[in-house]
Amino acid sequence: MKLSIAYINDVHGYLEPHPELFYLGGKEVIATAGGYSRIASVVKDIRKKNSNTLVFDGGDTFHGTLPLIQSQGEAIIPILNKLGFSAMVGHWDFAYGPEQLKKLAG
């Protein structure tokens, strides 16, 4: 059996693509990064090639942008449910306390 593993982390609540600073070849480069529509497209392509795919989120998902801070992470739940992660955990994901994390985990 062939198993594919996809992994993302440190999205920091960026629902939409955004400019990000990268260092490529010792040079500073501003490039578009993130956005869950882009993530969903990549995950869909990986799963299309291999249905035996696990998708992990290493965390820092529920915190970092105003919509997620104001909703204590709840604003992103419909998107995450649609992506169907196999597992996810990270230190900022505990920022709102254990009861809120249980609520987010549904």
Buried (B, 14 or more C-beta within 10 A) or exposed (E): EEEEEBEBEBBBBBBEBEEEEEEEEEEEEEEEBBBBEEBEEEBEEBBEEEEEBEBBBBBBBBBBBEEBBEBBBBBBBEBBEEBEBEEBEBEBBBBBEEEBBEBBEE
